[in-house]
């Protein structure tokens, strides 16, 4: 379809991996699908990576995205976590690049700023704002799926305005004033 861009967002994880697919039609984002790949029953770490690559490959084959936006791993208290997230991210990247899909990375904080105006927003706040932005009722069983949609939307906003998310609002009032089309 001419004038459409399809973006798949990925919230990588080795237990729960969220994905969200949006279409951008004439500049307006529309939710296509979102779900979670539940890997908690898979005991072998390498089998998890294989499953991520295969399942995200299937999602890419089904929805044929133009681009993949991934949440980049961030260093928390445990360095082992970043290694595991990096592996999960790598498996998803392989699924995309092996199909000729361009990949872009965004920090979790950048996505939260792009969606809510607050880099410290909770997962629930992000989900609420996505529901408002996309004008859909969301009742996800896992917020990893809405985080993936947030990453896809962050990429859309970045393309629309390369300065999207570059500045943080000091208050909700300022965010609403600066972004009247994003809040109803």
Phi and psi in degrees as GROMACS dihedral restraints (atoms count N, CA, C in turn):
[ dihedral_restraints ]
;  ai    aj    ak    al  type     phi  dphi    fc
    3     4     5     6     1   -68.9    20    10
    4     5     6     7     1   145.6    20    10
    6     7     8     9     1    77.6    20    10
    7     8     9    10     1    14.4    20    10
    9    10    11    12     1  -121.1    20    10
   10    11    12    13     1   139.3    20    10
   12    13    14    15     1  -123.7    20    10
   13    14    15    16     1   134.0    20    10
   15    16    17    18     1  -109.9    20    10
   16    17    18    19     1   128.1    20    10
   18    19    20    21     1  -122.1    20    10
   19    20    21    22     1   130.8    20    10
   21    22    23    24     1  -105.2    20    10
   22    23    24    25     1   129.4    20    10
   24    25    26    27     1  -104.9    20    10
   25    26    27    28     1   142.5    20    10
   27    28    29    30     1  -127.8    20    10
   28    29    30    31     1   127.0    20    10
   30    31    32    33     1  -106.1    20    10
   31    32    33    34     1    96.8    20    10
   33    34    35    36     1   -69.9    20    10
   34    35    36    37     1   148.1    20    10
   36    37    38    39     1  -168.3    20    10
   37    38    39    40     1   155.5    20    10
   39    40    41    42     1   -97.9    20    10
   40    41    42    43     1    -7.6    20    10
   42    43    44    45     1  -108.1    20    10
   43    44    45    46     1   -49.1    20    10
   45    46    47    48     1  -129.9    20    10
   46    47    48    49     1   124.6    20    10
   48    49    50    51     1  -118.4    20    10
   49    50    51    52     1   120.1    20    10
   51    52    53    54     1   -93.7    20    10
   52    53    54    55     1   145.8    20    10
   54    55    56    57     1  -135.5    20    10
   55    56    57    58     1   149.3    20    10
   57    58    59    60     1  -143.4    20    10
   58    59    60    61     1   137.5    20    10
   60    61    62    63     1  -118.9    20    10
   61    62    63    64     1   128.2    20    10
   63    64    65    66     1  -125.9    20    10
   64    65    66    67     1   150.8    20    10
   66    67    68    69     1  -105.8    20    10
   67    68    69    70     1   143.1    20    10
   69    70    71    72     1  -113.3    20    10
   70    71    72    73     1   111.1    20    10
   72    73    74    75     1  -115.6    20    10
   73    74    75    76     1   117.8    20    10
   75    76    77    78     1    50.6    20    10
   76    77    78    79     1    41.9    20    10
   78    79    80    81     1    84.7    20    10
   79    80    81    82     1    -3.2    20    10
   81    82    83    84     1  -109.2    20    10
   82    83    84    85     1   126.8    20    10
   84    85    86    87     1   -77.6    20    10
   85    86    87    88     1   141.7    20    10
   87    88    89    90     1  -134.3    20    10
   88    89    90    91     1   131.6    20    10
   90    91    92    93     1   -72.0    20    10
   91    92    93    94     1   130.3    20    10
   93    94    95    96     1  -101.9    20    10
   94    95    96    97     1   -50.0    20    10
   96    97    98    99     1  -165.0    20    10
   97    98    99   100     1   157.3    20    10
   99   100   101   102     1  -156.0    20    10
  100   101   102   103     1   146.7    20    10
  102   103   104   105     1  -166.5    20    10
  103   104   105   106     1   179.3    20    10
  105   106   107   108     1  -127.2    20    10
  106   107   108   109     1   135.8    20    10
  108   109   110   111     1   -93.0    20    10
  109   110   111   112     1   111.8    20    10
  111   112   113   114     1   -91.4    20    10
  112   113   114   115     1   112.5    20    10
  114   115   116   117     1  -109.6    20    10
  115   116   117   118     1     9.8    20    10
  117   118   119   120     1   -65.8    20    10
  118   119   120   121     1   -25.3    20    10
  120   121   122   123     1   -85.4    20    10
  121   122   123   124     1   -10.5    20    10
  123   124   125   126     1   -84.7    20    10
  124   125   126   127     1   114.3    20    10
  126   127   128   129     1   -80.1    20    10
  127   128   129   130     1   -36.3    20    10
  129   130   131   132     1   -81.3    20    10
  130   131   132   133     1   123.4    20    10
  132   133   134   135     1   -60.7    20    10
  133   134   135   136     1   -37.4    20    10
  135   136   137   138     1   -76.1    20    10
  136   137   138   139     1   -31.9    20    10
  138   139   140   141     1   -65.9    20    10
  139   140   141   142     1   -34.6    20    10
  141   142   143   144     1   -62.1    20    10
  142   143   144   145     1   -44.5    20    10
  144   145   146   147     1   -64.6    20    10
  145   146   147   148     1   -41.0    20    10
  147   148   149   150     1   -62.0    20    10
  148   149   150   151     1   -43.0    20    10
  150   151   152   153     1   -65.2    20    10
  151   152   153   154     1   -40.4    20    10
  153   154   155   156     1   -58.2    20    10
  154   155   156   157     1   -49.4    20    10
  156   157   158   159     1   -60.7    20    10
  157   158   159   160     1   -44.5    20    10
  159   160   161   162     1   -67.9    20    10
  160   161   162   163     1   -46.8    20    10
  162   163   164   165     1   -69.1    20    10
  163   164   165   166     1   -42.5    20    10
  165   166   167   168     1   -68.2    20    10
  166   167   168   169     1   -33.1    20    10
  168   169   170   171     1   -60.5    20    10
  169   170   171   172     1   -42.2    20    10
  171   172   173   174     1   -64.5    20    10
  172   173   174   175     1   -41.4    20    10
  174   175   176   177     1   -62.5    20    10
  175   176   177   178     1   -42.6    20    10
  177   178   179   180     1   -63.6    20    10
  178   179   180   181     1   -40.8    20    10
  180   181   182   183     1   -66.1    20    10
  181   182   183   184     1   -36.1    20    10
  183   184   185   186     1   -70.8    20    10
  184   185   186   187     1   -47.8    20    10
  186   187   188   189     1   -99.2    20    10
  187   188   189   190     1   -14.0    20    10
  189   190   191   192     1    47.7    20    10
  190   191   192   193     1    61.5    20    10
  192   193   194   195     1   -69.4    20    10
  193   194   195   196     1   153.4    20    10
  195   196   197   198     1   -81.2    20    10
  196   197   198   199     1   -28.2    20    10
  198   199   200   201     1  -151.6    20    10
  199   200   201   202     1   151.1    20    10
  201   202   203   204     1  -114.6    20    10
  202   203   204   205     1   131.7    20    10
  204   205   206   207     1  -113.2    20    10
  205   206   207   208     1   126.6    20    10
  207   208   209   210     1  -117.2    20    10
  208   209   210   211     1   146.4    20    10
  210   211   212   213     1   -78.8    20    10
  211   212   213   214     1   129.1    20    10
  213   214   215   216     1   -80.5    20    10
  214   215   216   217     1   144.6    20    10
  216   217   218   219     1   -64.9    20    10
  217   218   219   220     1   149.4    20    10
  219   220   221   222     1  -126.5    20    10
  220   221   222   223     1   148.6    20    10
  222   223   224   225     1   -80.5    20    10
  223   224   225   226     1   118.7    20    10
  225   226   227   228     1  -105.4    20    10
  226   227   228   229     1  -143.4    20    10
  228   229   230   231     1   -77.2    20    10
  229   230   231   232     1   -25.8    20    10
  231   232   233   234     1  -118.4    20    10
  232   233   234   235     1   115.1    20    10
  234   235   236   237     1   -64.3    20    10
  235   236   237   238     1   -28.4    20    10
  237   238   239   240     1   -61.9    20    10
  238   239   240   241     1   -31.8    20    10
  240   241   242   243     1   -63.9    20    10
  241   242   243   244     1   -42.7    20    10
  243   244   245   246     1   -65.2    20    10
  244   245   246   247     1   -34.8    20    10
  246   247   248   249     1   -65.4    20    10
  247   248   249   250     1   -44.0    20    10
  249   250   251   252     1   -64.6    20    10
  250   251   252   253     1   -43.3    20    10
  252   253   254   255     1   -64.1    20    10
  253   254   255   256     1   -39.4    20    10
  255   256   257   258     1   -62.4    20    10
  256   257   258   259     1   -37.6    20    10
  258   259   260   261     1   -66.8    20    10
  259   260   261   262     1   -44.1    20    10
  261   262   263   264     1   -62.4    20    10
  262   263   264   265     1   -42.1    20    10
  264   265   266   267     1   -62.0    20    10
  265   266   267   268     1   -43.5    20    10
  267   268   269   270     1   -60.7    20    10
  268   269   270   271     1   -40.0    20    10
  270   271   272   273     1   -63.7    20    10
  271   272   273   274     1   -40.6    20    10
  273   274   275   276     1   -68.4    20    10
  274   275   276   277     1   -38.6    20    10
  276   277   278   279     1   -61.7    20    10
  277   278   279   280     1   -44.9    20    10
  279   280   281   282     1   -59.2    20    10
  280   281   282   283     1   -41.4    20    10
  282   283   284   285     1   -59.4    20    10
  283   284   285   286     1   -38.7    20    10
  285   286   287   288     1   -76.3    20    10
  286   287   288   289     1   -54.4    20    10
  288   289   290   291     1   -66.2    20    10
  289   290   291   292     1   -27.9    20    10
  291   292   293   294     1   -69.7    20    10
  292   293   294   295     1   -12.3    20    10
  294   295   296   297     1  -109.4    20    10
  295   296   297   298     1    10.1    20    10
  297   298   299   300     1    75.5    20    10
  298   299   300   301     1    21.1    20    10
  300   301   302   303     1   -92.7    20    10
  301   302   303   304     1   126.8    20    10
  303   304   305   306     1   -67.3    20    10
  304   305   306   307     1   146.3    20    10
  306   307   308   309     1  -123.0    20    10
  307   308   309   310     1   137.4    20    10
  309   310   311   312     1  -133.3    20    10
  310   311   312   313     1   144.1    20    10
  312   313   314   315     1  -112.3    20    10
  313   314   315   316     1   142.8    20    10
  315   316   317   318     1  -136.3    20    10
  316   317   318   319     1   137.5    20    10
  318   319   320   321     1   -68.2    20    10
  319   320   321   322     1   146.2    20    10
  321   322   323   324     1   -54.7    20    10
  322   323   324   325     1   -40.1    20    10
  324   325   326   327     1   -63.5    20    10
  325   326   327   328     1   -40.3    20    10
  327   328   329   330     1   -63.5    20    10
  328   329   330   331     1   -41.4    20    10
  330   331   332   333     1   -64.5    20    10
  331   332   333   334     1   -41.9    20    10
  333   334   335   336     1   -63.3    20    10
  334   335   336   337     1   -40.1    20    10
  336   337   338   339     1   -65.0    20    10
  337   338   339   340     1   -43.2    20    10
  339   340   341   342     1   -63.4    20    10
  340   341   342   343     1   -34.0    20    10
  342   343   344   345     1   -89.5    20    10
  343   344   345   346     1   -45.3    20    10
  345   346   347   348     1  -111.4    20    10
  346   347   348   349     1   -17.1    20    10
  348   349   350   351     1    86.3    20    10
  349   350   351   352     1     1.0    20    10
  351   352   353   354     1  -133.4    20    10
  352   353   354   355     1   114.1    20    10
  354   355   356   357     1   -67.8    20    10
  355   356   357   358     1   -12.2    20    10
  357   358   359   360     1  -106.6    20    10
  358   359   360   361     1    15.3    20    10
  360   361   362   363     1   -60.4    20    10
  361   362   363   364     1   148.2    20    10
  363   364   365   366     1   -77.2    20    10
  364   365   366   367     1   164.1    20    10
  366   367   368   369     1   -59.6    20    10
  367   368   369   370     1   -36.8    20    10
  369   370   371   372     1   -66.0    20    10
  370   371   372   373     1   -40.2    20    10
  372   373   374   375     1   -64.0    20    10
  373   374   375   376     1   -41.2    20    10
  375   376   377   378     1   -62.0    20    10
  376   377   378   379     1   -46.8    20    10
  378   379   380   381     1   -60.9    20    10
  379   380   381   382     1   -41.5    20    10
  381   382   383   384     1   -62.4    20    10
  382   383   384   385     1   -44.2    20    10
  384   385   386   387     1   -68.3    20    10
  385   386   387   388     1   -37.0    20    10
  387   388   389   390     1   -62.5    20    10
  388   389   390   391     1   -42.5    20    10
  390   391   392   393     1   -57.7    20    10
  391   392   393   394     1   -41.9    20    10
  393   394   395   396     1   -71.2    20    10
  394   395   396   397     1   -44.3    20    10
  396   397   398   399     1   -62.6    20    10
  397   398   399   400     1   -42.0    20    10
  399   400   401   402     1   -93.5    20    10
  400   401   402   403     1    -3.2    20    10
  402   403   404   405     1    55.9    20    10
  403   404   405   406     1    48.1    20    10
  405   406   407   408     1  -135.5    20    10
  406   407   408   409     1   151.7    20    10
  408   409   410   411     1   -81.4    20    10
  409   410   411   412     1   128.6    20    10
  411   412   413   414     1  -118.8    20    10
  412   413   414   415     1   128.7    20    10
  414   415   416   417     1  -133.8    20    10
  415   416   417   418     1    61.1    20    10
  417   418   419   420     1   -70.1    20    10
  418   419   420   421     1   143.7    20    10
  420   421   422   423     1   -74.1    20    10
  421   422   423   424     1   -26.0    20    10
  423   424   425   426     1  -135.2    20    10
  424   425   426   427     1   135.6    20    10
  426   427   428   429     1   -76.2    20    10
  427   428   429   430     1    -2.8    20    10
  429   430   431   432     1   -64.6    20    10
  430   431   432   433     1   -31.1    20    10
  432   433   434   435     1   -69.0    20    10
  433   434   435   436     1   -43.0    20    10
  435   436   437   438     1   -70.0    20    10
  436   437   438   439     1   -31.7    20    10
  438   439   440   441     1   -63.1    20    10
  439   440   441   442     1   -37.4    20    10
  441   442   443   444     1   -66.6    20    10
  442   443   444   445     1   -39.9    20    10
  444   445   446   447     1   -63.3    20    10
  445   446   447   448     1   -38.3    20    10
  447   448   449   450     1   -61.1    20    10
  448   449   450   451     1   -39.6    20    10
  450   451   452   453     1   -65.5    20    10
  451   452   453   454     1   -42.0    20    10
  453   454   455   456     1   -62.9    20    10
  454   455   456   457     1   -44.1    20    10
  456   457   458   459     1   -64.6    20    10
  457   458   459   460     1   -37.9    20    10
  459   460   461   462     1   -58.3    20    10
  460   461   462   463     1   -42.9    20    10
  462   463   464   465     1   -63.3    20    10
  463   464   465   466     1   -43.8    20    10
  465   466   467   468     1   -57.7    20    10
  466   467   468   469     1   -48.2    20    10
  468   469   470   471     1   -64.2    20    10
  469   470   471   472     1   -34.8    20    10
  471   472   473   474     1   -64.4    20    10
  472   473   474   475     1   -40.6    20    10
  474   475   476   477     1   -69.3    20    10
  475   476   477   478     1   -39.0    20    10
  477   478   479   480     1   -67.7    20    10
  478   479   480   481     1   -39.5    20    10
  480   481   482   483     1  -148.4    20    10
  481   482   483   484     1   104.5    20    10
  483   484   485   486     1   -57.7    20    10
  484   485   486   487     1   -14.9    20    10
  486   487   488   489     1   -93.8    20    10
  487   488   489   490     1     3.3    20    10
  489   490   491   492     1   -58.5    20    10
  490   491   492   493     1   128.0    20    10
  492   493   494   495     1    79.9    20    10
  493   494   495   496     1     0.3    20    10
  495   496   497   498     1   -71.5    20    10
  496   497   498   499     1   -31.5    20    10
  498   499   500   501     1  -117.4    20    10
  499   500   501   502     1   147.8    20    10
  501   502   503   504     1  -100.2    20    10
  502   503   504   505     1   137.6    20    10
  504   505   506   507     1   -75.4    20    10
  505   506   507   508     1   143.6    20    10
  507   508   509   510     1   -84.8    20    10
  508   509   510   511     1   -12.0    20    10
  510   511   512   513     1  -159.3    20    10
  511   512   513   514     1   163.1    20    10
  513   514   515   516     1   -63.8    20    10
  514   515   516   517     1   -36.7    20    10
  516   517   518   519     1   -60.5    20    10
  517   518   519   520     1   -44.3    20    10
  519   520   521   522     1   -65.3    20    10
  520   521   522   523     1   -41.8    20    10
  522   523   524   525     1   -60.0    20    10
  523   524   525   526     1   -47.4    20    10
  525   526   527   528     1   -61.9    20    10
  526   527   528   529     1   -42.5    20    10
  528   529   530   531     1   -64.2    20    10
  529   530   531   532     1   -38.9    20    10
  531   532   533   534     1   -78.6    20    10
  532   533   534   535     1   -19.2    20    10
  534   535   536   537     1  -134.4    20    10
  535   536   537   538     1    60.1    20    10
  537   538   539   540     1   -62.5    20    10
  538   539   540   541     1   -28.5    20    10
  540   541   542   543     1   -79.2    20    10
  541   542   543   544     1   -11.0    20    10
  543   544   545   546     1   -99.9    20    10
  544   545   546   547     1    -4.2    20    10
  546   547   548   549     1  -130.9    20    10
  547   548   549   550     1   131.1    20    10
